Amino acid sequence: MPKALSYADAVRILGGGTPDKLVTALDRLAGGALLALSATGSTLALSLFDAKSEFFRLTGELVSKLTTRLRDTGRRERGEQLAAAHSVIVVAAFFEALSTVRLPFDVAELEFTPSDGLTVALLRTPAPVLAPHRPYERSMEELTGFYADTARVVLEFLTGLSVWDRLDDRDRRAVEDVILGETATRALTRYEDLFRRLATDFPEVGFWANLVDHQATRAEIRELRTGLAGVAEVLSEVASGRAPDDRRRTLARFHEAVLHRSLLPVTPDGVRMPTVAEAYVNPRFRVVADVAHDHIADEDWWLRQPVRADLQEFLVGHLTSPAATEAPLVVLGQPGSGKSMLTKVLAARLPVSEFVAVQVPLREVRVDGDVQTQIEQGLRISTGERLSWRDFVQATDDAVPVVLLDGFDELLQATDISQSDYLHRIARFQQREADLGHPVVVVVTSRVSVADRARPAGGMVSLLLEPFDDEQIERWLVPWRRHNDTDLTVDVLRPHADLARQPLLLLLLAIYDRTESPLKEHRDALGQSQLYEGLLTGFARREVLKQHVGESDDEVARLVERELLRLSVAAFAMFNRGRQWVTPEGLDADLAALPVGEISSRVIIGSFYFIHTAQALKEDGRRLRTYEFLHPTFGEYLIARITVRELLALAEGRRENDDFFHALLSFEPLTMRKTVLGFLRGLVLELPARCLRPVQETLLSLFHTALLERNSSLAGYRPGSVQVPKRCAVYSANLCVLLVTGPSSEVTTDQLFPDAEKPVTAWARMSALWISQLPSEGRQGLVRAFRLERFWQDGRRGVRITGEFGDPSERRPAADPYWTYRIAPDDQSTGERSFYGWIRLDFDALESELEFLCSVEGDTVAHTLAPFADGYGTMVTTFYGFGDARPVSPAHFLIDLWLKDGSGAGEGELAAAFHLCLRHAVDGFAPFDSETRRKFRVLFLRQFHRLRDRLPSSMVDSAVEEILRTTGPEIMEREDFLALTREICPGLLP
């Protein structure tokens, strides 16, 4: 949220930091309450009820002089001054409203005494602030509450004066009515009048509140619905900064050049590509501030947030608001939703007199560098100069830097370093720069699916890009039809709506319609896999036919497949290096090591518009040339495609061994990219039914030998330096992922480990290998990709692993300790009064093993359990199953009761948790464990004492009966329990 200012803070800011005549005069009328924190401000009270007081005149004059004061002020100071002016009019509106109410006594009769409470309420309480992400109506609700609270303080002040004592009940009620009723209503009306005046003089204030009343401005910005042209139009009109220097102009020209480029750097034959300025359609969006960590990547939660179509207005409001320099704006979206393009177009549209954009492609900078280092590297990519951040901001004069950190998801995939605090580091960077007098706006983009890998920073605003609606699709099609003389319409695209609503896929559909097959001839909707397959094979076929005229259809198909195989190797060259790009040398090495025919990387890249060449200048001055796909999803589809095709070839016996399959799939887990898993599932579902069983049998056979020593003919393929354990882990994990990808989508531990005496133990060892060897992103993706179901069959434990394609909230049922501790169903307790208990693990051993692992997960669990170590350890390692309920440890019961109590759970939930704790207090723990049993009883009884009045009386009576029937291994324990109960819960026992 933006920083809230009090009236006193705002007046000091408007006074320029040093008291001028206006501020000094106001301070004098306020009894010194503006400039001296210890002053009482009692003389202010007399002015509150006098509409002609000097205090009102001076307040109005302070705001009215803004126009003159801000005439030559830069963006940095302008935003701060306008925020201060808004806080002043919030309080001034209340002053004026209060001075107009009619009271049943003469104000001159008031005998004022010092009142710090009144001064704090009126002058030092932060006023509500405006926020572009929040509807205007919500801001008015908050303001209404502020005025109501302030009115109550004023009434409390009046009731403490002697004149109040002289009023009768009717007059007192009249005072209460006008203060609490009329004042707030009149203040809100007066505020809206003052606000509109301020917004008329300074239009950006209207955008802060989502209230642009100027009809010409509203119509103008709404008409400019492509290329964020409205952002440039409005920001240029409110520009107040000085003329930029040559460096800023050069950087601005670099950004502006994007608008004049075609949508794709290389255009397919037969296609004329619109420019970015023509084709970029301003997207719809949803926006929320301070979104919870659990919600930021939850697409269902986002669907419950309102959709907005005023992106330009929001961006104007955000960029000009002081709140933008306090925490980052995070732009989220699906692959192909236009996140990167948004940052490029925004950078191009920012007026150079007000802002200076710095684009930072996170996949091209040091993943382990701090935020400042990454920005400096982004500057070098844009300008070719090595600039320090400090020199750069000092040279920007009064313009506000807008740092665009593009691709947080790619930063995650490029390293195994945790980035959970990345957004907090950005916020700290912004805070530091603001303290140094160089406020910075930061925008971060990320795929929504990985947004929860970083904890949200306080005050952060999150924006989710929405798919196109029909109107936006039509707007995009206008320049496309003009350039390509086609009749492609929204109605033609309607059967393919799932694809057409994403900007990238809409472009691919348009290319497909132009180069492969007119979409109006397709009766069935294209799937994403079909679209990519059609584009890739169609383009490869045209390239083959250019060089192999007259070849048979079978030979052409073979050559096309060879081209796509080589392109797939390029995709794996990037994927297996953990990047979105590869150098020519790296790709040449991979091509030479794999059986794809002699060919150079230059030939492959030159043949396809799906890949383009990028160049960057390294620190040592060498120019680095790299290849990358136009969009990561091209490479992700090719990875899935070759994986399924090679698997099918193995299943059908068209491969002598799995050397090639192993080479590709033993360096990086497929779960590093969620989109790869989606493509895999789509391709497997398209396989003929007759192929499914051979494919599963092949995968199981490969899994059974995945950890064995192997002598591969492709040992020269080394896209990275990877140790043998990791390759074994990655290959076996990928095989397991493929086993649960498809129609059957499940496999059991008996199938995975048919020769193991204890298949579940074998699974535990295999999963431990995966956890220890896979990079964090792939490991987390793997855990999320599986749903595990534990079961008993014929007296043996088993685990059923299925693909995670359902509702993630339904996964992971609570663990059953009977299953964990190998207690078969026949051995479990049954019946209401029966119980089954055991203790098989020493707490010190548990804590030591967790410490031994040195893992984040293990240390987290050990840290959480540490309070139990001092004499309470067996509460964690003892288990009891009462009746037919699943067994739980005393620690689990106790924590559950604490949480139910603290969270205000209902009577039913609280009673159930209490009952289980009671059973443990009466019958729990091993016979020899009298010391811990007594400690548990003390903790339980203290909770009982707290909850006695919240529990049903029948349960209290039942608990008394249970306590009285306690036996225990020693007769003295029963007496001790009763004595404890009488001491801690007096009056409970008869």
N, C-alpha and C positions, 0 to 999 in steps of 0.2 A: 504494500500500500504506500501511496505517497506520504512524505513526511508532513504531519499536521503542524500548523503554526497557531500560536495563540495571538490575540490582538496585540499584546505587548511585543512579541517577537516580530510580528508583521510590521508594526510601526517602526521598529528599529531598522528593519531591512529597507523599508521605503524611505527612511531618512538617510540612507546611504552608509549606515554603520556608525556614523558619528552624529550626535544630536544637532540638528539644524534648528532654525527658529520655530518651525511648525512642531517638531517633535518635542522641543523644550516646553513650548506652550501647552501642548497636550499633557505632558508629564506633570506640569504644574497643576493643571486642572484635575488630574487624576491623583493628586496628593503624593506624587513621586512614585506611583505604582508601576510606571512603565520602565523607568531606568534603574530604580533601586529595589532589589528583591525584598528588602526588609520593610519597605514602606507599607502603610495600611491602606492608602488610597481612599480614606473615609470621605474626603471632599468630593470624590466622584459621585457618591450617592445622591447628593443634592442636584447634580446635573441630569440625572437619569429621568427625573420627572418634569423636566423643563425643556420643552421643544425649542425654545429660543436660546438655549445655552450655547456658550462659546465652544463647548466640547463638540457639539454636532457640526458646527460650522467648520471647525478645524479638521475634523475627520473627513468631511466631504472634500475639503480643499486638498488634503493629502492625496486622495485618490485621483482627483481631477487633474493634478499636475503630472500624472503618469505619462500622458502623451508627450509632453515636452521632455520629460526626463528620459524616456526610452527612444527618442527620435534617432539617436546615433549609438544606441546600445547594442552590443552583440547578443547572439542567441543565448549564451551562458547566463548573462545577467538578466536578460529579458524574462526568461522563464521564472527565475527566482522572484523578480519584482512582481510579476503578474500573480504568482501564487500568493505572495504577501498581500497584494491588493484584494484578492478574493477573500482571504481570511478577514481582512478589515471590513469588507462589506457584509460578511456574515454577521459580525458582531454589531456593526453600525445599524443594520436592519433591526436588530433587537432593541438597540438604544432608542431608535425612532419610534418603534411600536410601543415601547413602554412609556414614552413621553406623551403619547396621545390618548392613553386610557383615562377614563373618568373615575376618580376616586371619591369616596364619601367623606373626604376631609380636605382641608387646605394644605397643600404641600408645605407652606410656610410654617405650619404647626409642627412639622417633623423635627424632632430633636436628634440629630444624627450623632452616632457614636462610631468609633473605629470598628470596622468589620472586615477582617481578613477574608472570611468566607465569601463575602460578596465580591471583593476585589479579585480573588482567585477565579471565581466563577465567570466573571465578565471579562477580565483582562488577561488572565494567565492560563485559562483552560483551552487546550487545542481545539480549533474549530474544525468541523467536517471538511474534507477535501473532495475535489472532483477526481474522477478516474475514467479514462476513455473506455475501459473494459466493462464499465458498469452502466446499466440503463439510467437515464435521467430520473425516472420515477424512483429508483432505488436511492439515488442521491437525495431526492426530496424527502423520502421517508426518514433517512438518517438525519437530515437537517431539522425536520419536524421534531424528532426525538431530542435533538440538541436544544432546541428552543424550549421544549417542555421542561427539560431538566433545569435549564437556566432560570425559567420562570419560577420553579419550585424554590430555588435558592433565594430569589428576590422576595418571594412570599415569606420564607423563613426569616429573612432579614427584617421585614416589616413587622412580623409578629413579635420580634424582640424589642420593639420600640415602645415608648410609653403611650404614644397616641393609639396604639392597638388596644391597650387596656381600657381606653375610654370609649371604644366602639361597642355597640350592642351586637347581638347575634346576627341580626339582619344585615347590618353594615359589614360585619366580618365576612358573611357569606358573599356579599357583593364584591368585596375586595378579592376574595378567593376566585370568584367567577371571572372577573376582568383580568386578573394576573395570570391565572392558569388557563383560561379559555381564550379571551380575546387577544392577549399579547402574542402567543405563539402563532395564531392565525394571521394577525396583522404583520408580524415579523416575516413570515414566509412570503406574503404578498409583496412586502417592501423589498425583500431580498431578490425576488424574481425581477422586479423593476430595475434594481441596481445591477444585477447580473447582466441583464440584456444590454444595459448601457455599456458595461465593461466589455462584453462580447462584441458589440458594434465597433468600439474603438480598437479592440484587439481580437480579431476573429479566432485566433487559436484557442482562446478561452472557451468559445462555444464548442469546439471539438473536444476539449477536455471533458465536457459534460454530456456529450452526445446530443447536443441541442444546437443545431445550426439554423437559426431563424431567418437569416438573410436569404430570401427566396432566390435571388440571382446566384448567390454562392452555391446554394443547395442544387439548383438546376444545373449549374456549370459543372460541378464535380460529379454529379450523377450521370451527366451526359458523357463524360470522359471515362468510359468503362473498360478500356483496354490499355495495357502498358503502364498502368499506374500514372497516367498523364495528369489526373486530378491532383495527385500528391505534389507534383512539380508546380502545378498551377497555383495552388493555395499557398504552399510554402514560399513561392517566389513573391506572392502578394504581401506576405507578412515579413518579408526579409528586412533585416535591419543591420546586418553585419557590414563590415568594411570590405572593399574590393580584395579578392584573394591574390596571393603571390603566384609566381610562375609554377612553383612546385605543386600547389593545390590545383591550378588549372590543368597541369599535365596529368595529375591523378584523376581529375574529373573527366578529362577526355578519354582516358583509359576505360573508365566505367561507362561513359556514354556510347562508346563504340559498340557495346553489346547490342544496343537498340537497333543498329543498322545491319547486324549480321543475320543470316538466315537461321531458322530454328535448328537445323542440323549443319555442322561444319562441312560435311560432305553430302551432296545431294544425289539420291539414286537416279539412274537413267530414266528419262521420261517424266520427271517430277520437277516442278518449279516451286521452290520453298519460299513461303512468306518470311518477312523479317520478324524479329522478336517484337518490335514496336507494333507491328500490325497484328500479330497473332496472340500476344500474351493477353489473356482474358483475366480480369481481376476476379479472384476466386471468392466464394463464400467461405465463412469460417465460424468457428465457435471459440469463445475466449473466456478464460477464468483466471482470477488472481489467487495466489496462495493455494493452489490445488494440492490435495493430500498426496503423499507418495504412493499410496495404494491405488489412487485413481488416475494418475497421469498417463499410464499406459493401458488403462481399462477402457476399451472401446465402447462397451455397454454403458459405462458411466458417462462418457462423452456424449452419447446419443441423447441423454437426458438434459443436456445443456442447449440453450436456444441457438438457432442458426442466425447469423447476421450476414447482410449483403453489403455493408458499408465499410469495406476494408480500407479504402482510401481515407475516409473520415477518421477511422480508428488510428491509422498510421500517423496522420497529421497530429491528432491529439496526443498520441503516445510520444512521438519524437519531440514535441515541444513541451511536454510536461516534465517538471523536475523529477518526477517519480521514475522516469526512464533511465536516469543516471544512478539509481540506487540498487537495481537488481536487473538481471537479464530478461529479455523477452524470448521465450522459447517457442519456435515455430515447429509444429509437429505435422506429420502427414504420412500417408502410405507411400511405398515406392512408386515413383512416377507422378506424384501429386503436384509437383512443381515447387518444392521447397527451395532447391538451389536456384532455380530461375527467379523466384521471388526476390532472393537476396541480390541477384545481379541487376534486376530491373529497378529495385529500390535504390541501389547504389547509383544507378544511372540517372535517377530522377531527383536526387537530393540537390537543391540549389547550392552551388559552391560557396556562396557568400555566407551561408548559415551553417552548413555541415561539411564534413570531410569524411568520405566513406573509406573504410579499410576492409577489403575482402580477405578472408583467411580460409583457404580450403584446408580443412584439418587433416585430410589424408596426405597432404603434401608438406606438412610441417612436422617438427619433432614431437612425437607422441608423448615423450617423457619430459618435455619442456614446460616451464610455467606459462601462464597466460601471456605475460609480457613478451617472452621469447617467441611464442607462436605468432603474436601480432607482428613483431619485427620481421619474422620470416615471411609473413603475408605481405608486408610492405615491399619486401625485396622482390617477391613474385610479381607484384603489380608494377613496380617502378624500375626494377633492375638495379636499384641503389641499396647499399647497406646503410640503413638508418636506425639509430637508436630511438626507442619510443620517447624518451625525454626530449631529445632534439626535435622530434617530429611534432609533439604536442605544443612545444613552445613556438614552433614555426607556424602553427595553425591559427595563431592570433586569437580572435574571439569566436571562431567557428567551433562547433561541437563535433568531436570525432564519433562516428557511428561504426563500430567494429562488428563485422558480419562473420561469425564463426560457423562455417558451413560444414555439416557432416559429423555431428557428434557420434552417430552410429558407426561411421567409418573409423573414427578415432578409437572406439571400443574394439572394433574388429582387427585393428592394426597392432594391438598390443595385448599382452596378458596383464598389464598393470591396471590395478583397480582405479576406476574413475568416479567412484561414488561421491566424491566431494568436489567434482569439477564445477558444478554450478555455484557452490559456495565459494570456490576460489575466484570465480568470475565476480561474484558480488563483493568479495573483499577487495579485489582489484579496483572495482568501481568506487568503493568507499574511499580507498586510499587516494585515488585520483581526484575525487571530489574534495577531500580534505586539503589537497595540494592546489586547489583552485583550477583543476582541469577536468571537469565532469565528462564522463564518457557514456554513450549509449551502446549497449551490447545486444546483439541478436544472435541466437544459437538455433541451428536447425538439426532435426533428428527424425529418424523413423519413429513412429509412435510406439512400435512394438518393443523398442529397447529404451524408451524414455525413463523407465523406472530404474535403470542402472545407476542413475545419479539422484541423490536426494535433493528435492526442490529447495531453493534458497528463499528466505523470508522476503516477501514483497515481490516475488517473481510472478510474471504474467505468462500464462501458457496459451498458445493459440493453435488450434487444430484446423488445418485446411480441409475444406469439404469437397466432395466430388461435384462435378458440373451438373447443373440442371439443364433442361431443354433449351432455355433461353441462352445460356452460356455456350452450349454446344453450337447453336445456330450462329452466335456471334463469332465463334472461332471459325466456322465454316465459310463465312463471307469472304475473307481474303483468300482462303484456300480455293474456293470456286473461281474467284477472279483470276488467280494465277494459273490454275490448272484446267480451266474450261471443262468443269465436271458438274454433274447434277446431284452430287452427294448432299443429302438432306438429313434432317433430324429423323424424319419418318423412316428413311432407309436404315439409319443407324439404330432405330428403336429395338430391333431384336437382339442387338449387341450392346444393350444399355450398360450392362455391368462393366464392360470395357470402355465404352465411349465416355463415361463420366470421369475417367482419370485422364488428365491432359496428355501424358506420354502415350498411353494406349490409344487415345483418340487420334493422335498423330500417326501411330502405326496402322490403325485401321484405315485412315485416309490414304496412306502409302499403299497398303494392301489393295484397297479398292482401285487405285490408279495403276498399279504395276502387276498385280497377280490375278485378281478376279473381282468383278464388280459386286459389291456387297448386296445390291438389290436382287442378285440371282441366288443368294443364300437363303434357303428357307429356314434352316436351323441356325440358332445363335452360335457364333464362334466362341470357343473358350480361349483363355489366355494362352494356353499351350498351343492350340491350333493356330492362333494368330502368329505367334513367334515361329512356329514350324513353317507356316506358309511363307512368311517373309524371308526366312533364312534359306529355305530350300529353293524358293523361287528365284532369289537373287543369285544363289550359287549356280542354279541351272542356266540362267542367262549368261553368266560368266563362262561356264563350261562350253556352251554352244558357240560362243564367240571364237573359241580356239579349237573346237573339235566338231566342225561342220560335217554332217553326214554320218555320224556315229549312231549305232543302234540305241534303242531306248534303254536296254539293259546296261550298255556301256556308259551312257550318259548318267544313268542312275548311280552306277558305281563311282564315277568321277565326282558326282555331286556329293555323295556320301564321304568321299575322301577329303573334299574341301571342308565339309562341315566337321569331320574328324580333326583336321588340323586346327580349325578355328576353336574347337572344344579344347584342344591341348593348350591353346593360348589362354582360354578361360581358366583352366586348371593351373597354368603358369602363374596367374595372378592369385588365384584362390589359395594355392598351396604355399605361397609366400606371405599369406596374410595381408594382401594389399588389393587395391583396386587397379593396379597398373603393373607393368613389367617392362624391364629394359630390353632393347634388342638383343643384347648379349645373353640375358637370361632366357629369353624365348628361343634363341638359336640353340642354346645348350639343351633345352628340353626337347626340341624337335630332333636334334641329332641323337638323343638317348632313347627315343621312343620309336616304335615301328610305324611311322607315318609317311615314309618315303623321303627322299632327299629334297629339301626345300628350305629356303631362308625365311626368316621372320619378315623381311622387307616385302617379299612376294605375297605372303599371306595378308599382311596389313594393307598392302596396296590394292588388294582384290575386293575388300569389303568396306562398305560405308558404315558398318556397325562399329568399326574400331577407328579411332583417330590417333594421331601422334601429338603428344604434348612435349614441350621443352621447358626446362628450368635451369637456372644458373646455380651451381653448387657453391658451398662456402669457399672452396679452393679455386674458384674461377672456371672450373670445367662446366661445359654445358651438358646437362643430362637429358637424353631423349628417352621418352617412355611411350608405351602403347596402352591405351585404355578403351573400354567400351563406351559408346555414347551414353549408355545408362547401365548401371550394374546389373539390371535384370536381364540384359542380353547374355552376359556371362553366366548368370545364375541359371538361366534356362539351358544353356549349352552344357553346363555341368550335370544337370539332371538328365538331359537327353543322352549324353554319352554313357552315363552310369547305367541307365535302364537298357540301352542297346547292348552294352557289353555284358550285362547280366543275362540278357536274353540269349546272346550268343553262347555264353557258357552253359546255360541250361539246355540249349539245343545241340550241344556238342560241337559247335563251330570254332571253338578255341581249345587248344591242347592243354592249357593251364591258365591259372589266374594271374600270371605275372603282370600283364598290362593293367588289369583291374586292380590288383594290389598296389601297383606303382602309383596310380592316380588317387586311390582312396586311403593311403596310409600316412599322409602328412598333415591333413587338417580334417577335423570332424565336420560332416555335412551340416550339423546343427549350428555351425558358426553363422549360417545365413538362413533365417526363417523362410525366405522366399524360395530357396532351393528345395526345402521340404515340401512346400506347396506345389512346386512344379513336379517333383518326384511323385507325389500322390496323384496328381492329374495324369501323368504319363503311365503309371502303373495301372490305374483304373481303365485306361484305354487298351490294355493288353487283352488279347483273346482269352476266354475262360480256360481253354485247353493249356495255356502257358503258365497259369498261376501255380499249379502244383509243382511242375518241374522247377520253376523259379524258386519256390520256397525250399524245395529239397536241395537245390544247389546252394542257396544261402546257408542252410543249416550245415551242409557238408563243409563249406568254406569256414564257417564259424568254429566248427569242431577242431580245425587245424590252424586257426588264426594265430595261436601263440607258439606254434612249433617253429623250430629252426627252418629256414628256407634258403635255397640257393637260386636266386632269381637271375634270369637272363637280362634283366633290365636294371641291374644294380647301379649302372651309371646315371640313372635318373635321380638327381638330387636337387630339387628346387630349394631345399633348405638343409641345414645341418641338424638332423634329428637323430636322437639316440634310439636304439633298438626298442627299449620298453615303450617309448611313446608311439612308435610306428605300430607295434603290436596292439597297443591300447586303441589308437585311432582306427585301425583297420577293423578290429573286432567290434568297436562301438558303431562304426558305419554299417557293418553287416547286420547288427541288431536293429538299427534304425530302419534298414531296408526290409527286414523281416516283418516289422509291424506297419509297414507302409503299403497299403493296398486293401483289397476287399476283405481279406481275412483279418488283417490288422492285429494279430495276436500270436504269441508264442509262449510256451511254458518252460520252466527251468528243466523239466524232464526232457524236453526236446533239445534244449541248448546243451545240456550236460548228460547225455544218455549213459555214459560210463561211470558217472560219479556216484559214489555210495550215498553222498548227501548233496543233492543238486542245489539246495538252498545255500549251503556253505560255499559251493563253487560259485554261485551267483554273487554272494557277498564278496568273495575274493576278486571276481572279475569287476564288479562295480567299484571296489576300492582301487583297482588298477586304473580304471577310467578317471575316477575322481583325482587321483594323484598325478596323472599324466596329461589330461586334456587341458587346454587353455581355458580360462575362466568363462569366456563367452560361449565356447563350445560345450563346456561342462554344464553351464546353466541351461543352455538350449537342450542338451540331452535329457536333463532331469525334467524339463518341461514337456519334452516330446513323448515321454512314457507315462502310462498310468499302470500302477502295480496293484495287483489283487492277490492277497495271500490266502491260501486255502489248504485244507486237509483232504487227502484222498488215499483210501486204503491204509490209514495209519501213518502216511508219510506227508511231510510238509511240502508245499510247492508254491511257486509264484507264477502268476499269469501276467505277462507284459503285453499291453496293448498300446496302439498309437493314440496319442492325445489329440483327438479331434472333437471332443465334446466340450462341455462346460468346465473350464478349469476350476471353478469354485466347488465342483462336486468331487474332485479328486482327493486322494489321500485321506481315507477314513482313519479314525483314531486307531493306533496300533493296539493289537491284542497281545498282552504279555503271555497268555497261555501259548499262543503260536510262537512267540519269540523264545520262550524258555522250553519249548518242545514238550509241552504238557498236552497229550492227546485228548480229544473230546471225551473219550471213555474215562479218563482220569479226572475230569473236571467236576467241580461241585455242582449239585443240583438241589433244588428245594429251597423254600424260603429261609429256613434257619441254618442251612448248611454253609460252610465256608471252606476255602482251600487257600493255604498260605505258604509262602516260601521266601527264603533269602539265599541267593547263590553268588552274590557279588559283593566284594568289599568296596566301600565307597572310596577309600584311598586308592585302590587299584583302578577304579573307574576314572578318578581325577587324574591319576598318573598317566593312564593311557591317552586320555584326551590331551594332556600336556605334551606327551611324547609325539603326537601327530603334528604339532606346530602348524595347524591349519586354522584359517579364519573361523570355520564352522566349529571345530573342536574347542578352540579358545573361547568362542562365544558361549557355548554350552557350559564349559567349565566355569567361566566368569559368572554365569547366571546361577549355577549351583553352589558357588563358593560359600555363601552364608550357611549352608547345611554342614559344611566340613567340621565346624567346631562343635562336636557332640551331637549333631543331628543327622549324621550320614546315613544311618540305617532307615531313616524315614524315606530316603530316595530308593534304596535297594531292597526294601521289603515289599512284598506284594500279597494282597488278599483278594480273593474273589468271593463275594457274598452271594449266595443263592445262584441265580442264573445270570447275574450281571458279569460283565468282563472285569477281570482283576485290575486294581489300580494301587499305586503306592500311597502311603500316608501323606507324603509330601504333595502328591498330585491332588488328593482330597483337600488338604489344608489350603493350598494355593487357590484351588477352585472356589472354596468357601470365602476366602479373603476377597477374591475378585468379584464374586457375586455380591458380597456385602458392599464393597466400595463402589461398584457400578450402579447400585440401586436396582438390582434385579427384582423381578416380581416375586410374590410370596411363594408360588409354585417352584420356581427355579431355586430360590433360596432354601426352601424346605428339603428339596432333593439333595442339594449339596450338603446341608447340615446332617441329614440322615446318614449319609455315607461316612462322614467324619465321626459321627456318633458310634457307628459300628466298629470303626478302627479303634476308637478310644476304649471301647468295652472289650472287644475280642482280638484286637490286632497285635502285631509284633510277635517275634519269636519268644518262647518261654524264658530264655535266658536274658532277653533284652529289656530288663526292667527299667534301666536308667532312661533309655530313649522313650520307652512307653510312658514314663512319668512326665517327661518333657512335653511329649505330644499332648497328654491329657491337660497339662497346664495351658498350653496354647489353645486347645479346643475349648476348655471351660471359659477362658477369657472371651472367646468369640461368642460362646453361648450367652454369657452375661450381656454382651453388646446387642445380641439379636433377639433376646427373650421376648421383647414386646412386638417384634416383627414376625414372629413365627406363629402359626396356628396354635391355639391352646391345646388342641388334641395332640399335636406333635410335642409340645412341652411336657404334657402328661406322660406320653409314651417314652420320652427321653428320661424322665425321672425313673420310670419302671426299669428301663434298660440299665441305668447306672446302679440302681439298687440290686439288680440281679447279678452284678459283676462278680465273677469268681476269681480268676487269675491263678497263676501257678503257686502263689504264696498267699496265705490268708491275710498277711499284713498288707499286701498290695490292695486288697479290697477296702480295708479300713483306711488306707492312705488316700485312695480315690474318693471315698466318701468325705474324708476330712478336707481334701482339696476342693471338692464341690461346695461344701458349706462355707469355706473361706472365700472362694472366688465368686460364687453365686449365692450370696446369703438369702435365706428364705426359700430356696428352691426345694430342698429336700424336707420331708416331713420330720 
